[in-house]
Amino acid sequence: EFTVSVITMPCQVVVLLGLILLHLANANIYLTHLWHLQQPIYWPDYRVLNTTSTHPTYQRAWDSIQLKSKQGGHPENNLGNIFGKPDRVAIYQHRAVDSLNTVKDVPTYGVQITYPGDLIDNINSLADADQMGYHAGWNSTYASALHNMRTPDGKPRLDIVWFAYHHAFGPLVPQNMLKKELQIQAVQFHKTWGPTAPLSEGIFPAEMAFSERMIPTLVSMGIKWVVVPNDHLSRACANYAFSQHGDNNTPPNKADQVNPKQSHWFKESVSRGCTPNNAVPFSYKPHWARHVDPATGKETKIIVVPSAMAMSWKDGYSCYNTNDMATINKMAPDEDMLVVLAHDGDNAFGGGYTYYLQCVPDLVHDAVKQGFHGTTISSFLETHQPAADDIVHVEDGAWINHDSDFGDPQFIWGWQGIPMLKNGTFSVPHGWECHVRQWAVITASENWVETAEQVTPGGLNINEVQFPTAAAKPADVAWHFHLVQPSGWLYYGCPNLDNGDKPSLAANHATHWAKVAIDGAPKVTADKTAPTIFTLQRHPYNPGGYGNGAIWHYKLTPQPSTVYIWTLIYDLSGVSEVTLHTRNDSSGIMTNENYVFGDRAAWKTYPMYKNPVTPGNTHGVKFNIIPKYIADIYWAELPNLANHTLMDYFVTAKDKKGNVATSDIYHVFIGPSDPFPTPPPPSPPSPPPPPPSPPPPPPAPTPPTPPPPPGNCNVPPPQRINCGYMGITQQECIDKGCCWGPVNPNPHNYPWCFNRTQ
């Protein structure tokens, strides 16, 4: 019968078969969105000033607005403008559902949103006061959608994914702190969306920043998958082609480049100022990532879901189309790929009416017309679970969205810095840096609250940590204030507004209540809390290789083979000894043995020396609130390391009570990566010979002077796209071919160095 039909209706059959084949050829792209919403606690002082209450809590938005004139004009942020913006009033209450309702005809399509606890705190305060368009029942639309809007396979079409309550920066905060943030997020989740509301299976980490060190913490909370930037999967491939001006950040270290070589690459420039280069289909498919406990060898795994970095940026700043998806589809027509468009949902174009109610439905409908599929992350994983042996490595790093960082594996400059002298020369033994100072405050506060928890009979009540009542213990209150500290302020830097004072204010309240807990503990209770060790750092990042990006003025810069390993350490009982442990692997190849301690006799040891961190005014930065306690930098210099060597390293710290803390194991390859397609600049400056310990690192080279690109500098401040880096001078900005235009006052942190219009 089929044969007869072919003979009698050849044209129709050919057309029909062509349509079927076209559909099958395009059936491998699955599209979904993730919209990130967040607003921090803007001033973490008591809700009742000068309180003597036994259960104080921090201020929410409406509290701070009312108290501003009574607390010296703090916060300096304009909270009325921040929370009263009509597009934010809409997205914080209903617009994500409005957008979903425009694509009811694509029932398989859904979205993921973040709704962290601190944002809920702020909206609750405004709704309770009936202010700025927020009213009682503000949460009803999202709560109803979470319970009732389902895909055909039963997954939520609106998935409110996990997010750290106060925007804790997962790779850098202590993992105990990250876990507490997730625990109180779960409490707030059920308070807001209903006691039976289903917790998500996945998490979007703050700033999409990820490190495999986070995996045990995430898995312990029942989280099954985590969204990661796909460029950190691609950069970890053995044949990744680093680009000086494309990546615009630090080259990957060979110790991270353990993923298989890939054949197809999709390179796409974005207006942020970088050109992500991603492996197809490898970086558009979920995989397993793992963490290995260095003491026991125990392996903990989680599914990593790549977000398409270049596509996400473009979707967040204009009405996006399917052209890029069609391009990667042609590269791997036989592979199912997941395109997750993840970006802020309450900022810029991607937070507006047109985006949600015109651009999103247009994109989804256009994708379906081409044979692509609408999906959710959970739905895709239901039918595309990665194979058990599909284990990959994800390089440390955040999304490309932050100026000067662009996904740098060191988290520079947005969230972390390198100690430097007042003249701008890097110096781990003698330097200071504003972000480092903020992390030193958090590190010290962490040790106080952990000790308070340890000596408190019965431990913490996590519900009281989330919102203290009359039943709260001092240790509960201590943690309540401590957890506010990484609340997104590090993104904006110390000198901007009063952001430099906020961590110290929260830390001083946290350590006050921790001391109350410790002083009130039974006298027989011993301090068994080991020192707190910050995430290990190294400088240079690629010893014997190359530096690039903002810290080297965007110039590919040869690095010496001498490296400083450094960190921040604090213990309230006093630190008695800090030791760096190293182990060389001449093979230069990462194997399972590199992840475990093994025979401790195989490790060399080096004493680490203290560089006290100045808590007050220095380096031209003024603080109005000084922390009561602060951690110190501890460092060790390893001079003239042999090239083509893989080095494992970790740190131990002992306090004066004999308690010992041990860091995770870190890895670094000494020498240039291979392949390294971008040649070094002609006649590069030679690093100076190592001076006597402690030596300063080589001075930063002067930036190149590219010809100015076409365009003009008549760009209104709200429309500017940052072209510089933290601390850039006017001359450096102009030498880059960028525009310079100071903004005073500048409450919205508009860039002074910005791109020309085309």
C-alpha positions as CSV (number, residue, x, y, z in Angstrom):
1,E,0.0,0.0,0.0
2,F,2.8,2.4,0.8
3,T,4.5,1.6,-2.5
4,V,1.3,2.5,-4.4
5,S,1.0,5.8,-2.6
6,V,4.6,6.7,-3.6
7,I,3.8,5.9,-7.2
8,T,0.5,7.7,-7.4
9,M,1.5,10.8,-5.3
10,P,5.3,11.3,-5.7
11,C,5.3,15.1,-5.2
12,Q,3.2,15.0,-2.0
13,V,5.2,12.2,-0.6
14,V,8.5,13.9,-1.4
15,V,7.3,17.1,0.3
16,L,6.0,15.1,3.3
17,L,9.2,13.2,3.7
18,G,11.2,16.4,3.3
19,L,9.2,18.0,6.1
20,I,9.7,15.0,8.4
21,L,13.4,14.9,7.7
22,L,13.7,18.6,8.3
23,H,12.0,18.2,11.6
24,L,14.2,15.3,12.6
25,A,17.3,17.2,11.7
26,N,16.3,20.1,14.0
27,A,14.9,17.9,16.8
28,N,18.0,18.0,18.9
29,I,17.8,21.5,20.5
30,Y,15.9,21.8,23.8
31,L,15.3,25.4,25.0
32,T,14.6,26.7,28.5
33,H,15.1,29.9,30.5
34,L,16.4,30.7,33.9
35,W,15.7,34.1,35.4
36,H,17.7,35.2,38.4
37,L,16.0,37.5,40.9
38,Q,17.7,39.0,44.0
39,Q,18.0,42.0,46.3
40,P,20.2,41.9,49.4
41,I,19.7,43.1,52.9
42,Y,21.0,46.7,52.3
43,W,21.8,47.6,55.9
44,P,22.3,44.7,58.4
45,D,21.8,46.7,61.6
46,Y,19.1,45.9,64.2
47,R,15.5,46.5,63.2
48,V,15.2,48.3,66.5
49,L,18.2,50.6,66.9
50,N,20.3,50.2,70.1
51,T,18.2,47.2,71.0
52,T,18.5,45.3,74.2
53,S,16.3,42.6,72.9
54,T,17.3,39.0,73.4
55,H,16.2,38.1,69.9
56,P,17.1,40.9,67.5
57,T,16.9,40.6,63.7
58,Y,18.4,42.6,60.9
59,Q,16.6,45.3,58.9
60,R,14.5,44.6,55.8
61,A,13.9,47.1,53.1
62,W,11.0,49.0,54.7
63,D,12.8,49.1,58.0
64,S,15.9,50.6,56.4
65,I,13.8,53.2,54.6
66,Q,12.1,54.3,57.8
67,L,15.4,54.3,59.8
68,K,17.7,55.9,57.3
69,S,17.6,59.4,58.8
70,K,18.3,58.0,62.2
71,Q,21.3,55.9,61.3
72,G,23.5,58.4,59.5
73,G,21.9,58.2,56.1
74,H,22.5,54.4,55.8
75,P,22.0,52.6,53.6
76,E,23.3,55.0,51.0
77,N,21.4,53.0,48.3
78,N,18.1,54.5,47.2
79,L,15.8,51.7,48.2
80,G,12.7,53.5,46.9
81,N,14.2,53.5,43.3
82,I,15.4,49.9,43.7
83,F,12.2,48.3,44.9
84,G,9.7,50.7,43.4
85,K,10.7,50.3,39.7
86,P,7.5,49.1,38.0
87,D,9.2,46.2,36.2
88,R,10.6,44.9,39.5
89,V,7.2,45.2,41.2
90,A,5.9,43.1,38.4
91,I,8.6,40.4,38.2
92,Y,8.8,40.0,42.0
93,Q,5.0,39.2,42.1
94,H,3.7,37.7,38.9
95,R,5.4,38.5,35.5
96,A,7.3,35.2,35.1
97,V,3.8,33.5,35.1
98,D,2.5,36.2,32.8
99,S,5.3,35.2,30.4
100,L,4.6,31.5,30.7
101,N,0.9,32.2,29.9
102,T,1.9,33.6,26.5
103,V,3.2,30.1,25.5
104,K,0.4,27.9,26.8
105,D,0.5,26.3,23.4
106,V,4.0,24.9,24.2
107,P,3.2,22.9,27.3
108,T,6.6,21.2,27.4
109,Y,8.3,24.6,27.9
110,G,8.9,26.0,31.3
111,V,11.3,28.3,33.2
112,Q,13.4,28.3,36.3
113,I,13.6,31.3,38.6
114,T,15.6,32.1,41.7
115,Y,13.8,33.7,44.6
116,P,16.3,33.9,47.5
117,G,15.4,34.4,51.1
118,D,16.8,38.0,51.4
119,L,14.6,39.1,48.5
120,I,11.6,37.5,50.2
121,D,12.5,39.3,53.5
122,N,12.5,42.7,51.6
123,I,9.3,42.1,49.7
124,N,7.5,40.9,52.9
125,S,8.5,44.1,54.7
126,L,7.1,46.2,51.9
127,A,3.9,44.2,51.5
128,D,3.3,44.3,55.3
129,A,3.4,48.1,55.0
130,D,1.4,48.1,51.8
131,Q,4.2,50.1,50.1
132,M,5.5,50.6,46.5
133,G,2.9,48.3,44.9
134,Y,3.5,45.3,47.1
135,H,0.5,44.0,49.0
136,A,-0.7,41.1,51.2
137,G,-0.8,38.0,49.1
138,W,2.0,39.2,46.8
139,N,3.3,35.6,46.7
140,S,0.0,33.9,45.6
141,T,0.6,33.9,41.8
142,Y,4.0,32.1,42.1
143,A,2.8,29.8,44.8
144,S,-0.2,28.8,42.7
145,A,2.0,28.2,39.6
146,L,4.5,26.2,41.6
147,H,1.8,23.8,42.7
148,N,-0.4,23.7,39.6
149,M,1.5,24.6,36.4
150,R,3.0,21.3,35.1
151,T,4.6,19.9,32.0
152,P,3.1,16.8,30.4
153,D,5.7,14.7,32.3
154,G,4.6,16.3,35.6
155,K,7.5,18.7,36.2
156,P,6.9,22.3,37.3
157,R,6.7,24.8,34.5
158,L,7.8,27.4,37.1
159,D,10.7,25.8,39.0
160,I,11.8,28.0,41.9
161,V,15.3,26.6,42.1
162,W,17.7,26.6,45.1
163,F,19.7,29.7,45.7
164,A,21.8,30.7,48.7
165,Y,19.6,32.9,51.0
166,H,22.0,35.8,51.2
167,H,23.8,35.4,47.8
168,A,26.7,33.4,49.4
169,F,29.5,33.1,46.9
170,G,29.8,29.4,46.9
171,P,33.4,28.8,45.8
172,L,34.8,31.3,48.4
173,V,32.6,31.1,51.4
174,P,33.3,28.4,54.0
175,Q,31.2,25.4,53.1
176,N,29.6,25.3,56.5
177,M,28.4,28.8,55.8
178,L,27.0,27.8,52.4
179,K,25.1,24.9,54.0
180,K,23.5,27.1,56.6
181,E,22.5,29.5,53.8
182,L,20.8,26.6,52.0
183,Q,19.1,25.4,55.2
184,I,17.5,28.7,56.0
185,Q,16.6,29.0,52.3
186,A,14.5,25.8,52.7
187,V,12.8,27.3,55.8
188,Q,11.9,30.5,53.9
189,F,10.8,28.5,50.8
190,H,8.1,26.6,52.7
191,K,7.0,29.7,54.7
192,T,6.5,31.6,51.4
193,W,5.3,29.1,48.8
194,G,3.5,26.7,51.2
195,P,4.5,23.8,53.5
196,T,3.8,21.2,50.8
197,A,5.5,23.2,48.0
198,P,8.0,20.9,46.2
199,L,11.7,21.8,46.7
200,S,13.5,22.0,43.4
201,E,16.0,19.3,42.3
202,G,18.5,22.0,41.1
203,I,20.4,25.1,42.1
204,F,21.6,28.2,40.4
205,P,24.6,29.3,42.4
206,A,25.2,33.0,43.1
207,E,26.8,34.7,40.0
208,M,26.7,31.2,38.5
209,A,30.0,30.7,40.4
210,F,31.0,27.1,40.8
211,S,33.8,25.0,42.2
212,E,33.8,21.3,42.7
213,R,34.6,21.9,46.3
214,M,30.9,22.8,46.7
215,I,29.6,19.4,45.6
216,P,29.4,17.7,49.0
217,T,27.5,20.6,50.4
218,L,25.0,20.7,47.6
219,V,24.4,16.9,47.6
220,S,24.0,16.9,51.4
221,M,20.9,19.2,50.8
222,G,19.4,16.7,48.4
223,I,20.3,18.9,45.3
224,K,20.7,16.7,42.2
225,W,21.9,19.3,39.6
226,V,23.7,22.6,39.4
227,V,23.8,25.2,36.6
228,V,27.3,26.1,35.6
229,P,28.8,28.4,32.9
230,N,29.5,26.3,29.8
231,D,32.8,28.1,29.1
232,H,34.2,26.5,32.3
233,L,33.5,23.1,30.8
234,S,35.0,24.2,27.5
235,R,38.2,25.8,29.0
236,A,38.8,22.5,30.8
237,C,39.1,20.6,27.5
238,A,42.6,19.4,26.5
239,N,42.5,21.3,23.2
240,Y,40.9,24.5,24.3
241,A,42.2,27.4,22.2
242,F,42.7,30.3,24.5
243,S,42.2,33.8,23.0
244,Q,43.9,36.8,24.6
245,H,41.1,39.3,23.6
246,G,38.4,36.7,23.4
247,D,38.6,35.2,26.8
248,N,39.8,38.5,28.2
249,N,40.8,36.8,31.4
250,T,43.4,34.4,32.9
251,P,44.4,31.5,30.6
252,P,43.3,28.1,32.0
253,N,45.9,26.1,33.9
254,K,46.8,22.8,32.4
255,A,46.0,21.1,35.7
256,D,42.3,21.9,34.8
257,Q,42.4,20.8,31.2
258,V,41.5,17.2,31.7
259,N,38.3,17.0,29.6
260,P,38.5,15.2,26.3
261,K,39.6,17.0,23.1
262,Q,36.7,18.3,21.1
263,S,36.1,18.7,17.4
264,H,33.6,21.5,17.0
265,W,33.6,25.0,18.6
266,F,31.1,27.8,18.6
267,K,32.6,31.3,19.2
268,E,30.4,34.2,19.7
269,S,31.3,37.8,20.7
270,V,29.0,39.7,23.2
271,S,28.7,43.3,24.0
272,R,30.1,42.7,27.5
273,G,33.6,42.7,25.9
274,C,34.5,39.0,25.5
275,T,34.1,36.2,23.1
276,P,33.2,32.9,24.7
277,N,34.4,29.8,22.8
278,N,32.5,26.7,23.5
279,A,32.7,23.0,22.5
280,V,29.8,21.6,20.6
281,P,28.0,19.5,21.7
282,F,30.1,18.9,24.8
283,S,29.3,22.2,26.6
284,Y,25.6,22.0,25.8
285,K,25.0,18.6,27.4
286,P,24.7,17.7,31.1
287,H,27.4,15.6,32.7
288,W,28.5,14.4,36.1
289,A,31.1,16.3,38.1
290,R,32.7,14.9,41.2
291,H,34.5,15.9,44.4
292,V,36.9,13.5,46.0
293,D,37.5,13.6,49.8
294,P,41.3,13.8,50.1
295,A,41.3,11.9,53.4
296,T,39.0,9.0,52.5
297,G,38.9,9.0,48.7
298,K,35.1,9.1,48.9
299,E,33.6,10.4,45.7
300,T,30.5,12.6,45.6
301,K,28.8,13.4,42.3
302,I,26.3,15.9,41.0
303,I,24.9,16.7,37.5
304,V,26.3,19.9,36.0
305,V,23.9,21.6,33.6
306,P,25.7,24.0,31.3
307,S,24.2,27.4,30.7
308,A,25.0,28.9,27.2
309,M,27.0,32.0,28.2
310,A,27.1,34.0,24.9
311,M,23.5,33.1,24.1
312,S,22.4,34.0,27.6
313,W,24.0,37.4,27.5
314,K,22.4,38.2,24.1
315,D,19.0,37.1,25.3
316,G,19.2,39.3,28.4
317,Y,20.0,42.5,26.3
318,S,17.7,42.3,23.3
319,C,15.0,40.2,21.6
320,Y,17.0,37.1,20.8
321,N,16.5,34.7,17.8
322,T,17.3,31.1,17.0
323,N,20.2,31.7,14.7
324,D,22.9,30.6,17.2
325,M,20.9,27.5,18.1
326,A,20.6,26.7,14.4
327,T,24.4,27.1,14.1
328,I,25.3,24.6,16.9
329,N,22.5,22.3,15.6
330,K,24.4,22.0,12.2
331,M,27.6,21.3,14.1
332,A,26.2,18.2,15.9
333,P,22.9,17.3,14.1
334,D,22.8,13.9,15.8
335,E,23.2,15.1,19.4
336,D,20.5,16.3,21.8
337,M,21.6,19.6,23.3
338,L,20.1,21.7,26.1
339,V,20.2,25.5,25.6
340,V,19.7,27.1,29.0
341,L,19.4,30.9,28.7
342,A,20.3,32.1,32.2
343,H,20.6,35.8,33.2
344,D,19.2,38.4,35.6
345,G,15.5,38.6,35.4
346,D,15.2,42.0,37.2
347,N,17.8,44.1,35.5
348,A,18.5,45.7,32.1
349,F,16.4,44.7,29.1
350,G,15.9,41.2,30.4
351,G,13.9,42.5,33.3
352,G,11.4,44.5,31.3
353,Y,7.9,44.2,30.0
354,T,8.9,43.8,26.3
355,Y,11.3,41.0,27.1
356,Y,8.9,38.9,29.1
357,L,5.7,39.5,27.1
358,Q,7.1,39.8,23.6
359,C,10.6,38.5,23.2
360,V,10.2,35.3,25.2
361,P,7.1,34.1,23.4
362,D,8.5,35.1,20.0
363,L,11.6,33.1,20.7
364,V,9.8,30.0,22.0
365,H,7.4,30.0,19.1
366,D,10.1,30.5,16.5
367,A,12.1,27.7,18.1
368,V,9.2,25.3,17.9
369,K,8.5,26.2,14.3
370,Q,12.0,25.1,13.5
371,G,11.5,21.8,15.1
372,F,13.3,22.7,18.4
373,H,11.7,21.8,21.7
374,G,10.6,23.8,24.7
375,T,11.6,22.1,27.9
376,T,12.6,22.5,31.5
377,I,15.9,21.4,33.0
378,S,14.2,18.7,35.1
379,S,12.2,17.4,32.1
380,F,15.3,17.2,30.0
381,L,17.2,15.3,32.6
382,E,14.3,12.9,33.0
383,T,15.1,11.6,29.5
384,H,18.8,12.6,29.2
385,Q,20.4,11.4,32.4
386,P,24.2,11.4,31.7
387,A,25.9,8.0,31.8
388,A,27.5,7.0,35.1
389,D,31.0,7.2,33.6
390,D,30.4,10.6,31.9
391,I,32.4,12.5,34.5
392,V,33.9,15.8,33.6
393,H,35.9,18.6,35.2
394,V,34.5,22.1,35.6
395,E,37.1,24.8,36.0
396,D,36.5,27.2,38.9
397,G,34.8,30.4,37.7
398,A,31.6,32.5,37.5
399,W,29.6,33.7,34.5
400,I,31.0,36.1,32.0
401,N,28.7,38.9,33.0
402,H,30.9,40.8,35.4
403,D,33.2,43.5,34.1
404,S,36.9,42.8,34.4
405,D,36.3,39.2,35.5
406,F,34.6,37.6,32.4
407,G,34.6,34.3,34.2
408,D,38.2,34.4,35.5
409,P,39.1,31.2,37.4
410,Q,40.5,33.4,40.2
411,F,37.2,35.4,40.5
412,I,39.1,38.6,39.8
413,W,38.1,41.4,40.3
414,G,34.5,41.2,41.1
415,W,34.7,39.1,44.2
416,Q,38.3,38.6,45.1
417,G,41.6,40.4,44.8
418,I,45.4,40.1,45.2
419,P,47.3,41.9,47.9
420,M,49.1,44.9,46.6
421,L,51.3,47.8,47.7
422,K,50.0,51.4,47.6
423,N,51.8,51.9,44.3
424,G,49.7,49.1,42.7
425,T,52.5,46.5,42.7
426,F,51.3,43.0,43.7
427,S,52.8,41.9,47.0
428,V,51.4,38.9,48.9
429,P,53.9,39.3,51.8
430,H,53.2,43.0,52.4
431,G,50.2,44.0,50.4
432,W,46.5,44.8,51.1
433,E,43.4,44.8,49.0
434,C,39.8,45.8,49.7
435,H,38.1,42.5,48.7
436,V,40.7,40.6,50.6
437,R,40.0,42.7,53.7
438,Q,36.2,41.9,53.4
439,W,36.9,38.2,53.2
440,A,39.2,38.5,56.2
441,V,36.2,40.0,58.1
442,I,34.0,37.1,57.0
443,T,36.7,34.5,57.8
444,A,37.1,35.7,61.4
445,S,33.4,36.0,62.0
446,E,32.9,32.4,60.7
447,N,35.3,31.1,63.3
448,W,33.4,32.9,66.1
449,V,30.0,31.6,65.1
450,E,31.2,28.1,64.5
451,T,32.8,28.1,68.0
452,A,29.5,29.5,69.4
453,E,27.6,26.6,67.7
454,Q,30.0,24.0,69.0
455,V,29.8,25.1,72.7
456,T,26.0,25.6,72.7
457,P,24.1,22.7,74.3
458,G,21.7,21.2,71.7
459,G,23.3,23.2,68.9
460,L,21.4,25.5,66.6
461,N,17.7,25.8,65.7
462,I,17.8,26.5,62.0
463,N,14.3,28.1,62.2
464,E,15.6,30.6,64.7
465,V,18.7,31.3,62.6
466,Q,16.4,32.2,59.7
467,F,14.3,34.6,61.9
468,P,15.0,34.8,65.6
469,T,12.1,34.8,68.1
470,A,12.1,34.9,71.8
471,A,13.2,31.3,71.8
472,A,16.4,32.0,69.9
473,K,19.7,31.1,71.6
474,P,22.7,33.6,71.3
475,A,24.3,31.2,68.8
476,D,21.2,31.3,66.6
477,V,21.3,35.1,66.6
478,A,25.1,35.1,65.9
479,W,24.5,32.9,62.8
480,H,21.5,35.1,61.8
481,F,23.8,38.1,61.4
482,H,26.9,36.3,60.2
483,L,25.1,34.9,57.1
484,V,24.2,38.3,55.9
485,Q,27.8,39.2,55.2
486,P,28.3,37.9,51.6
487,S,25.0,39.5,50.5
488,G,26.2,40.6,47.1
489,W,28.0,43.7,48.3
490,L,31.4,42.3,47.2
491,Y,30.2,42.7,43.6
492,Y,30.2,46.5,43.9
493,G,33.5,47.0,45.7
494,C,34.6,48.7,48.9
495,P,34.7,52.4,47.9
496,N,31.2,52.3,46.3
497,L,28.6,53.9,48.6
498,D,28.7,52.2,52.1
499,N,29.3,48.7,50.8
500,G,32.7,48.5,52.5
501,D,31.0,48.9,55.9
502,K,28.2,46.4,55.6
503,P,30.2,43.2,56.2
504,S,31.8,44.8,59.3
505,L,28.5,45.9,60.7
506,A,27.0,42.4,60.3
507,A,30.2,40.7,61.6
508,N,30.3,42.9,64.7
509,H,26.7,41.9,65.6
510,A,27.5,38.2,64.8
511,T,30.7,38.1,66.9
512,H,28.9,40.0,69.8
513,W,26.3,37.3,70.0
514,A,28.8,34.5,69.5
515,K,30.8,35.9,72.4
516,V,27.6,35.9,74.5
517,A,27.1,32.2,73.6
518,I,30.7,31.3,74.3
519,D,30.8,33.2,77.6
520,G,27.6,31.5,78.7
521,A,28.6,28.0,77.8
522,P,29.2,25.4,80.5
523,K,32.7,25.7,81.9
524,V,33.4,22.1,81.1
525,T,32.9,22.7,77.4
526,A,36.2,22.9,75.6
527,D,36.9,24.8,72.4
528,K,37.1,22.1,69.8
529,T,36.7,24.4,66.8
530,A,39.8,24.4,64.5
531,P,41.0,27.5,62.7
532,T,39.0,28.8,59.7
533,I,40.9,28.6,56.4
534,F,39.8,30.7,53.4
535,T,39.9,29.2,49.9
536,L,43.5,28.8,48.9
537,Q,44.9,31.4,46.5
538,R,48.1,31.5,44.4
539,H,50.0,34.2,42.6
540,P,50.7,34.0,39.8
541,Y,47.9,31.8,38.8
542,N,50.0,30.2,35.9
543,P,53.6,30.1,37.2
544,G,55.9,29.7,34.3
545,G,53.0,30.4,32.0
546,Y,51.0,33.5,31.1
547,G,48.7,36.0,32.8
548,N,46.1,38.0,31.0
549,G,42.9,40.0,31.7
550,A,42.3,42.9,34.0
551,I,45.0,42.3,36.5
552,W,47.6,42.4,33.7
553,H,45.9,45.3,31.9
554,Y,44.6,42.9,29.2
555,K,48.1,42.1,28.0
556,L,49.4,38.6,27.6
557,T,52.1,38.6,30.2
558,P,54.8,36.0,30.9
559,Q,54.8,34.9,34.5
560,P,57.8,33.8,36.7
561,S,58.0,30.2,37.9
562,T,58.1,31.5,41.5
563,V,54.7,31.2,43.1
564,Y,53.1,32.4,46.3
565,I,50.5,30.2,47.9
566,W,48.4,32.3,50.3
567,T,45.1,32.3,52.2
568,L,43.3,33.9,55.2
569,I,43.2,32.2,58.5
570,Y,41.7,33.0,61.9
571,D,41.0,31.3,65.2
572,L,39.6,33.1,68.3
573,S,42.0,31.1,70.5
574,G,45.0,32.2,68.4
575,V,46.8,30.6,65.5
576,S,50.0,28.8,66.5
577,E,51.2,27.2,63.3
578,V,50.4,27.2,59.6
579,T,52.0,24.8,57.1
580,L,51.9,24.5,53.3
581,H,52.2,20.9,52.0
582,T,53.3,20.2,48.4
583,R,53.7,17.1,46.2
584,N,55.3,17.1,42.8
585,D,54.1,14.9,39.9
586,S,56.7,14.9,37.1
587,S,54.3,13.2,34.7
588,G,52.3,16.4,34.5
589,I,49.1,14.4,34.1
590,M,46.2,14.4,36.6
591,T,45.1,11.0,37.9
592,N,43.0,9.8,40.8
593,E,46.1,9.8,43.0
594,N,46.3,13.6,42.7
595,Y,43.0,14.0,44.6
596,V,44.0,12.1,47.8
597,F,46.6,12.7,50.5
598,G,48.0,9.2,50.3
599,D,51.3,8.8,52.0
600,R,51.9,12.0,54.0
601,A,55.6,11.3,53.8
602,A,55.5,12.1,50.1
603,W,54.6,15.7,50.8
604,K,57.1,18.5,51.4
605,T,56.3,21.1,54.1
606,Y,56.9,24.8,54.3
607,P,56.1,27.3,57.1
608,M,53.6,30.0,56.1
609,Y,54.2,33.5,57.3
610,K,51.7,36.1,58.5
611,N,50.8,39.4,56.7
612,P,48.4,41.2,59.1
613,V,45.4,42.6,57.3
614,T,44.7,46.2,58.2
615,P,41.1,46.5,59.3
616,G,40.8,50.3,59.0
617,N,41.6,53.1,56.5
618,T,44.4,52.3,54.1
619,H,45.3,52.4,50.4
620,G,43.0,55.4,50.0
621,V,40.0,53.4,51.2
622,K,38.0,54.9,54.1
623,F,35.8,52.8,56.4
624,N,33.3,54.1,58.9
625,I,32.8,50.8,60.7
626,I,35.8,48.8,61.8
627,P,35.5,45.1,62.4
628,K,36.2,43.9,66.0
629,Y,38.0,40.8,64.6
630,I,39.8,40.1,61.3
631,A,41.8,37.3,59.8
632,D,45.4,37.6,58.6
633,I,47.0,36.6,55.3
634,Y,49.3,33.6,55.6
635,W,51.7,33.0,52.7
636,A,54.6,30.8,51.5
637,E,56.9,31.4,48.6
638,L,58.0,28.6,46.3
639,P,60.8,29.9,44.1
640,N,61.9,28.8,40.7
641,L,59.7,25.7,40.3
642,A,60.5,23.3,37.6
643,N,58.6,23.7,34.4
644,H,56.3,20.9,33.1
645,T,55.6,19.7,36.6
646,L,52.2,19.1,38.2
647,M,52.1,20.2,41.9
648,D,49.4,19.3,44.4
649,Y,49.2,21.4,47.6
650,F,47.1,21.9,50.7
651,V,47.4,23.9,54.0
652,T,47.0,22.9,57.6
653,A,46.5,25.4,60.5
654,K,46.8,24.7,64.2
655,D,45.3,26.8,66.9
656,K,46.7,27.3,70.5
657,K,44.3,24.7,71.8
658,G,45.8,22.1,69.5
659,N,42.9,21.9,67.0
660,V,44.0,21.4,63.4
661,A,42.2,22.4,60.2
662,T,43.1,21.0,56.8
663,S,42.2,22.5,53.5
664,D,41.2,20.7,50.3
665,I,43.9,19.6,47.8
666,Y,44.5,22.1,45.0
667,H,46.5,21.5,41.8
668,V,48.7,23.7,39.6
669,F,50.7,22.9,36.5
670,I,54.0,24.8,36.3
671,G,54.9,26.1,32.8
672,P,53.0,27.1,29.6
673,S,50.0,25.1,28.5
674,D,50.1,23.2,25.2
675,P,48.6,24.0,22.8
676,F,48.8,27.7,23.3
677,P,47.8,29.2,20.0
678,T,48.2,32.9,21.0
679,P,51.9,33.8,20.8
680,P,53.4,36.0,23.6
681,P,53.8,39.7,22.7
682,P,57.1,40.6,21.1
683,S,60.0,41.4,23.5
684,P,58.1,40.6,26.7
685,P,59.4,42.2,29.9
686,S,61.5,39.6,31.7
687,P,60.5,39.0,35.3
688,P,63.1,40.2,37.9
689,P,65.2,37.5,39.6
690,P,63.7,36.4,43.0
691,P,64.9,38.8,45.7
692,P,65.4,37.6,49.3
693,S,62.3,36.4,51.0
694,P,59.8,37.9,51.3
695,P,60.2,39.4,47.8
696,P,57.7,41.6,46.0
697,P,56.3,40.2,42.7
698,P,57.2,41.8,39.4
699,P,55.5,45.1,38.7
700,A,52.5,45.0,36.5
701,P,53.4,45.8,32.9
702,T,52.1,48.9,31.2
703,P,49.0,48.3,29.1
704,P,49.1,48.3,25.2
705,T,47.8,51.3,23.2
706,P,45.4,50.0,20.6
707,P,44.0,52.4,18.0
708,P,40.6,53.7,19.0
709,P,37.7,51.9,17.4
710,P,35.0,53.7,15.4
711,G,32.0,55.2,17.2
712,N,31.4,58.1,19.6
713,C,31.3,58.6,23.3
714,N,28.0,60.3,23.6
715,V,26.4,57.6,25.7
716,P,24.0,58.4,28.6
717,P,25.2,56.8,31.8
718,P,22.3,54.3,32.1
719,Q,23.2,52.9,28.7
720,R,26.9,52.6,29.2
721,I,28.7,49.2,28.9
722,N,31.8,48.9,31.1
723,C,35.0,48.9,29.1
724,G,37.5,49.1,32.0
725,Y,38.4,47.4,35.2
726,M,38.6,48.2,38.9
727,G,41.0,51.1,39.5
728,I,41.5,52.0,35.8
729,T,42.8,55.5,35.2
730,Q,41.6,57.9,32.6
731,Q,44.8,57.5,30.5
732,E,44.5,53.7,30.7
733,C,40.9,53.9,29.6
734,I,41.7,56.1,26.6
735,D,44.7,53.9,25.7
736,K,42.3,51.0,25.4
737,G,40.2,52.9,22.9
738,C,37.4,53.4,25.3
739,C,35.4,56.5,26.4
740,W,36.0,58.3,29.7
741,G,33.2,60.2,31.5
742,P,33.0,60.7,35.3
743,V,29.6,60.5,36.9
744,N,29.2,62.4,40.2
745,P,27.2,61.6,42.2
746,N,27.0,58.0,41.1
747,P,24.5,56.0,43.3
748,H,23.9,53.5,40.5
749,N,27.6,52.7,39.9
750,Y,27.5,53.7,36.3
751,P,30.9,53.0,34.6
752,W,33.3,55.9,34.0
753,C,35.2,53.9,31.4
754,F,32.8,52.6,28.8
755,N,32.4,51.3,25.2
756,R,31.9,53.6,22.2
757,T,28.6,53.4,20.3
758,Q,28.9,51.9,16.9
